[in-house]
Amino acid sequence: MRCCRRLALAAALIALGACSTPVAAPAPHAASSIVRAEHQMVVAAHPLAAEIGRDILRQGGSAVDAAIAMQMVLTLVEPQSSGIGGGGFLLHYSAGTQALESYDGRETAPESANRWMFLGDDGLPRSFADVVPGGLSVGVPGTLRMLELAHRAHGRLPWHTLFEPAIALAEDGFAVSTRLAEDIADDAVLAAQPSTRGYFFNADGTPLRAGTRLRNPALARTLRAVATGGADAFYRGSIAADIAAAVDAAAPNRGGMTTDDIAGYQAQTRPVPCLDYRDARVCAMGPPSSGGVAILQILGMLRHFDLGAMPPDGIDAVHLIAEASRLAFADRERYLADPDFVPVQVDRLLEEAYLSSRAADIDPAKSMGEALPGRPAEASLLGALPARQAAEPLSTSHMSVVDRDGNAVSFTTSIEGAFGAHLMVDGFLLNNQLTDFAFAPAAQGRAAANRAEPGKRPRSSMSPTLVFDRKSGTLRAVLGSPGGANIIGYVTQSIVNLVDWRRDPLAAIAAPHFLNRNGPTVLEEARGLDALQTALMARGHKVKVQELNSGANVIVLDGTGLLGASDPRREGIALGD
């Protein structure tokens, strides 16, 4: 009976969103709002995913259960951003024990990977765009192994139950959203690849339009297999064979992944780094993600300046945040990589004395220009090339969940670039996460910490984050964002907005963006920051103005209930009870 009710709900959602061809499509928010709930809440990047997540919570499911169900739906309705062909990082908070855990589902390089894999015949690094499509950029997916590991620890509903809504949607169809339609139309590579052309384009070669009803029976079969057979059904057997064959036969950029690479994948739990910031304690994802450490370093340096007394988004605050970001990104490039391959001294990088010394390098009146990495005690001497200052693709997704018992999940999930490697297998897209490795294996006489190696996880910027009250230890916020390396800036700014300037959750994530990755200071275009450009240049900044398309999703616990908001730059939604 419960199964029937779930399928009925999925059918109702389909009827609302895809009852004809074409049908009304979800559109990005013209104006978002804060959603208040008393007991439980989900915030996700697509309305259908959020609806399913809330329904899982209503059935008595845990925060992890809701996250699993939403990821399966996002694989279908937001394929350009995440899915079971990719990976992610998940933070979990257990309200009863106040235990904090992080789950690492980052992709791994196949045994065929080597430090020279992204060099051309001339010995120089190939361009990012040249390497992305095909099999060379594909890492062994980690999402399902990670979610299964988290479900074993914190799931309440049966594993198979969490796949049923996505299976129903895949079989019966969903309405292509405005954002998905735009991303399809903007991607020339997608139309050139046989495995994606037939799915995302009409028979006459035109891209699918918003509102088109799109079915994916191949994904339904894959999800049904995993629902009944667990993650082993993905990592062993016909699905794994299909992945390996697609990567090996890909054109361009044939890869070298084998079924043994896939079968050998293991998700892991990792230590959770935390840092006190004002009256809050911020906890984030550690290596192989660089995001958490970089955010905590920035905040640790900003503790030495009274941002709360400064005008929000004013020149003084923007300058200080940009300068602290330079220093954190310099350390990120030198020291952070997969801790199973490179000794990463997280404690040293977050040590109060070290961050105080780094903060002392910040001149409130003048930019330092390109920052150099610091020398924390006992840190590795490995290094890397400066970060790519490239435009960030509209990829990756984030969801925030709090269940009725106060347990929380912050989950950032990705296939790297928009539509990943542009290879579709059994109804899902494969990632291009190996392009997060350093393309040059060495720099300035040092081996790159983030160089490609067999079995290694490429450094990430994904930054699922939890914020607690420093004194009581109670949970205050669950947040994260997509955006490539810009995630670090987006999440840092959201925390400063919440903690220093006491902005409400929507204002915190919708505020105009400014960030620095140890290069130019980037201002979000058309968001009222034009006046800062001249003032920043007067302080020695090089300034760029461009689109900064974040997609943060946040839940704030204010003592009386839950406040949720989704970034108005995308099509996400908060729902709760």
N, C-alpha and C positions, 0 to 999 in steps of 0.2 A: 504493500500500500504506500509506504514512504517513497519507494522508487517511482511509483506512478505519479505521486504528487510532484516529485522533482521534475519528471519528464513533462508533466503538465505545465509547470512553471516555465520550463525552457521553451515549450511550444508557445506559451503566451507571449514570452519575450520575442520570439520569432515573429509572431503575428503582429506585434506592435511595430517591429522594425523591418520586416521583410515579407509582407503579405502579397506583394505583386512586383512586377518588373517594369520600370524602376519603382523604387519605394522611397519614402522619406528617409534621409540619411542623417545621422547625428552630425552636428556642425560644431566647430570650436566655439567656446563661450564668447558671446558678445559682451556679457558682463557676468562674472562669477559671483557667488554669494557664499557666506559662511553657513555651514550646516551644523546645527546643534543636535546632540543626542544625549540620552541619559545613561545608556548601558553599553552600547557597542557601536563600532563604526568601521567602515572600509573607505579608502580613497584610492581610486585606480584611474588609469589613463584612458579608459573607454567606458561609456555608460553600461554596455552589456556585461562587461567584466565586473563592474561594481555591483550591478544587480544580482549577479550570480554569487558574488562574495557575501553580500548581505543575506541572501537566502541560506547560504551554508551556515552562517552564524545563527540565523533564526532556527535552524534545525538542531542547534546545540553544538555545532562544530566549533573547533578552536580557531585561534588566529592563524595557525599554520594551515589548518584545513581550508580556510577561506583563501589564503594565499595560493595554495596549490590549484584550487578550482579556478581562480582568476588567471593564473598563468596559462592554464590550458585554453581558456577563452581568448586571452591575448594572443596566443599562438595563431589563432584563427583570424581575429578581427583587427589586430595590429601587427601583422607579420613583418612590417618594415622595421620594427623596433626590438622585438624579443621573441622567444619561443623555445620549444624543446630542442631545437638545433643549436642553441647557444648555451650561455652560462650565466652565473650571477652570484651575488653575495646576500646572505640573509642574517639579520640580527634578531634574536629572540629574547624576550624578557618574560620570566615567570613571576607573576605577581605574588603567588603564595610563598615562594622561597626567596624572592628578589634575585634569583640567579640570572645571569646574563651570558648568552652563548652566541657565537657566530659560526655560520656554516659557509664553507668555501666550495662553490660549484663552478669555479673558474675552469675554462677549457685548458687542455694540455697539448703540447706539441707532440706530433707522432715521432716514432723512432727515426724516421727519415730526416727530421729537421736538423739543421746545422747552422752555425753562426754566419755562414756566407749565403744563406738561402735567398736573401733579398738583394744581392748584388748583381749587377749586370755583367755582360761580357767584358766591359771595360774596367771592372773592379770597383765601380762606384755604386752607391745605393740607387736602386730603381725608384721611380716616383710612386707615391702612395696609390694614385689612381690606376697605375699600371699593374700593381700587384694584387689589388683587391679581388677582381672577378676570377672565378675558377677555383681550383683545388689547393693551390699552394698556400693560401691564407687561412685555410680551415683548420681549427683546432678540434680536438675530441670534445664533443658537447658534454657539459656537466650538470645541466639544470635538473634532469630527472633523478640522477643519483643523489644530488643534494637534497631535493625535496623529499625523496624517500627516506633519507637519513633523518631529516627534521620531523617527518611524519611519525617515524618509529618512536621518537622521543616525546612528541607533543601532539600527535593527532588524536582525535576522538572518533570521528566518523570513519567508516571503512574506506580504505584507499580507493576502491572502485567507484564508490559513491561520488567522489570528487571529480570524476571524469565525465559523468553522465550528461551534465548540461552542455559542455563543449561538444560532445559527440552529437547530441541532438541538433545543436546549431550548425555544425559542420554538414550534417546530412540534409537538413531542411533549408539552410541558407541564411545569410544575414545581409543587412544593407551596408554596402560599401560607404564608409564615411567620407566626408569632404577631405579630411586630411589624407587618408589613404589614397583617394583618387588623385589628389594633387601630387603626392609622392610618386605614384605610378607614372603619371604624365611627365614628371620632371626627370625620370631615370632612363636614359638612353640605353644603358647596358641591359636593363631588365628586358627590353624588347628584343635584344640580340641573342639572349640565351634561350635555347629551345625549352628547357625545363620550366622557365618562368613565363615565356611569351604566351603559351597556351592557357595559362591560368589568369594572368593579369591583363590580358588584352583580348579584344573581340576578334572574331574570325577575319575581319577586314584589316586588322592591324592597329585599330584605334584603341587607346587605353580605356579601361573601364571607367565609367562616370559615377559620380556620387549618386547613391540611391540604387545602383544596380544590385540585384540579388545574386549573391555569390555563394555557391556550394563548394564543399571540399570533401568529397567522399573518401579520398585517399587519406586525409588526416583523420577522418572518423575511424577508419580501419586501424590506423596506427594507435590512436588513443584507446580504442577498444582492446587492442592487444596489450597495451601497457596497463590498462585498468584491471585486466584479468591476470596478467603474468608478472606484474610489477616491473620495476626498472630493468630487470634482466631481459624482458621482451624487447627492449630497445638496444641494450648493449651486447646482446648475444642473439644469434639467429639471423633471420632474413632482413630485418631492418638494419642491423649493423652491416650486413653484407651489402645492402643497397647503398648505404652511406659510403663505405670504402670504395665501391665500384664507381660511384659518381665522382668522388674526389680524384681517383686514379685516372679516370677518363676525361676529366674536365678540360675544356678549351675555352679561353686560353689558360695558361698556368696550371698544367697538370700537377697534381699533388702526389703524396706517397703514403697516405693513411691506410692501415691494414685493419682487419677485424680483430687482430690481437691488440692493437692500440686501443680500440674501442672497448673491448672486453676488459682490459686492464685498468680502465679509469676508476678512480676512487675519489669520492667527495671527502672533505675533511672538516673537522672543527678547528678553530684557531683562537688564540688569545685575543681578548678584546681590549684595546688601548682606551684609556679614559683620561680626562684632564679637567681640573676645576677651572671654571670660567665665571667670574663674578659670583652670583649666588646659585649658579648651576654647576652640574657635573655632566660633561659631554662625553659620550661613549660612541665609538665608531668602528669601522672595519679596519683590521690591520692587514699587513702584507699577506698575499701578493697584491692586494690593492694598495695603492699609494694614497688613496683618497682620505682615509681616516687620519693617518699620520700627518699629512699636509694640513688638513683642517685644524687638527689639534695644535700643530706648530703655529699656525697663523694666530689662533686664539690665544695661545700661550704668550706670544709676543704682544698682542693687542692688550693683554692684561695690564701692561705698563702705561697705557694711555686711557684717559677718561672719555671714551666715546660717547657715553650717555650724556655728557655735558655739551656735546657738539651737535649742531643741526644735522638731522638725518639726511644722508645723501649729499651733504655739503662738502666743500673742497677739502677741509681739514680731515674729515673722516675718510673720504675716498682716497686721499693721498696716503694716509697711514695704512689702510687695508691693502692698497696696492703694493706698498713697500714691504709689508710683512709677507705678502704673497710671493714677491720676488725671492725673498730669502728661503721660504718653504719650498718653492719650486727648484731652486738651486740644489737644496739638499735632496729633494726627490730624485733629481736626475743622477746624482752621485751615488746615493746609498740605497734606494728602495728597489726591490725586485722580489722574485720568488724566494721565500726564506728557506725552502728546501734545497736551494742551489747556492744562495748567497747569504753570508752571515749578516743579518739585519738587526742592528742594535736599537730597537724601538725605544727602549727605556732611556738610552743615552740621548736619542733625538728629542725626547720629550722631557728631559731633565730640566728642572726649574732654573738651575744655574746656567745651563747652556742656552735656553730660550731667553733668559735675561741678557746674556751677552749678545745674542743675535738682535734683540730689541734695541740694544744700545747702539747698533749700527744704523738705526733709522733716524734720519734727520727730519723733524716735523716740517721743515721749511724747504727741503730740497731733495729731489730724487737721487738715489744712489746709482741709477742706471742699471746695467746688467749686474746681478748679484753673483757672488761666488759662493760655493758651498762652504759650510762651516767645518769645524774639526771637533765634533763631539768625541769624548774620550773613548778609545777602543773601537771607533767606527771603522768599517771596512774602507779600504782605499780604492775600491773599484770605482769606475766612472762611466760616463756616457756622453753622447752628443747632446747639445741643447735641445729642449723640447721643440717639436714641430709647431710652428705658429700657423696651423692650417685651420680652415673653416670647419666647424663641427657639424657632422651630418645629423639629421633629425632622427636619431636612433636612440636605442635604450629606453627603458620604461621603469617606473618606480611605483610601488604600492605600499601603503601604510595601513595597518590593521590593529584594532584593539577589540578583544572579545569581551563577553559579559563578565568574565572573572578578572579582567584587568590585564590579561596576558597580551603582549604586543609583538608585532612583526614589522620590521622595516626591511624591505626586499627590493633590491635594485637588480634588474635583469636585462640582458642585452644579447644581440647578435653582432655587435660592433657598429659597422656602417649601416646606412639605410639599405634594407634588403640583404644585409650580410654579404656573402660571397656570390650572391645571385645564382645559387644552385638550389633547386628544389628537389627534395627526395621524400617520397611517400607522404606528400602533402604538407611538408614543413621546409623552411629555408635553413640552410647551413650558415654558420657564422663566418666572419673573416677576422676573428680575434687575434690570429697570429701576427697581424699587422701592428699590434701593440708592442711587439718586440722592437728593440733598437735595430734599425736597418743596417747600420755600420757596427761591426763587431768590436771595434775599439775606437778610442778617441784620445788624442793627446798622450799617447803612450800607455793608456790604461785600457784593460779589457772592459767592455761595457757590462755593467751589472745586469742589464736587461737584455742581453744578447740571447738569440734563440739557441736552444739546446733540446735534445730529445727528452720528452717527459716533463718539460718545464712549463710553468704557467706564466703567460705574459703579464707584465705589470698592468694593473688596471687603475682607473680613477673613480670607479664606482664607490659611493659613499653613503650606504644606509647608516642612519644615525639615530640615536636615542638620547634624549636630554632628561636629566633628573634634577630634582631639588637637592642642592648641595647639603643642606642640613638634615632634612627628613629622609632623603633617599627615595621619595616618591617620584613616579614617572611624570614628566611634564610635557614632553613632545616626542612624536614619532615622525621622522621626515627623511627625505632624500629626493634626488632629481636625476633625470637623464642629462646628457650634454657633453659626452666625451671628457677631455681633461678640464673643460669648463665646469664640470660638476663640482669640483673643489671650490671654485669661487661662488657658485650658486648656493651651495649648502652653507658655506661660511657666512655669506651675506644674510641668509635666512636666519641663522642663529643670532647674529648681531642684531637683526631687526627684532627678534623675539626677546632677547635678553637685555640688550643695551637700550633699545628704543621702545620696548614694550608695545610693539605693533601687534595688531590682531593677526591671526594666522593667514588670512587672505592678503592683507597688506604686506606681510612679511615675505611672501613668495611672489607677489605681483609687482613689488617695487622695481623701479628701473635697475638694470644690472650694470655693474662695473667690475672689472676683474683684471688681473695681471698674471701672466704665466712666465715671468722673468723676461719679458720683452716689452712691447708697447702696452700701455694701459688702454683697455678696450672699453668703450662706452656703448651702451645699447642705443641703436638709432631710433629716432622718432619717439623718444620717451622723456623728453624734457631735460636731457643732460647736456644740451649744446653749450650752455653757459660754462660748464666745467672744462671744456676743451682748452680754452685760452688760459684759464687759471692753472690747469695741470701743466701745460706747456711752459708756463712761466716758472714752474718749479722743476723743470728739467725732464718732464715726461715726454716720450713719444706717444702720440695718441692715435688710436684708430676708432672709427665709429662704424658699427656693423650690427646686423641682426644677431641677437643672442636668444635663441629659442630654447629656453629651459622647459621643464615640465614637472616641476616640484609638486609633490603631494604630501600634505601635512595633517597631523592630528595633534591638537593641543588639549591637555587635561587641565582644567582650571579649578578643580576642587568641587565644582557643582555638576560637572558633566564633561562631555567631549565636544570640541569644536573642530570641524574639519573643513579643508579647503583644497581645491585643485587649481593649479596654475592656469590662469586664463589664456595663456599663450597656446594651449592645446585643448583637447576635447574631453579631459578627465572630469570626474565627478566624485563628490563625497556623499555617502549614504549611511544612515544610522538609525538606531532605535533607542 
